[in-house]
């Protein structure tokens, strides 16, 4: 039987708004898939978008603004990432 890993969720917490667009506080949610691919969905304005990146490190490289934005994990990593109802 193949082990099925679950995606891991995170939030982007911005401490300073360098561009004046997203504001401060919780600005986006994301998901990291077992392949490392990462989705990011903005939640801070009327304009919504979802973007796919190669890794969570790439998200911080693009949106981290020199340390003014943190990636905060919502889910703890699991030893065996399998659905509980199997």
PyMOL commands that set and color helices and strands:
alter all, ss='L'
color gray80, all
select helices_A, chain A and resi 56-63
alter helices_A, ss='H'
color red, helices_A
select strands_A, chain A and resi 8-14+25-32+38-42+50-53+69-73
alter strands_A, ss='S'
color yellow, strands_A
deselect
rebuild
show_as cartoon
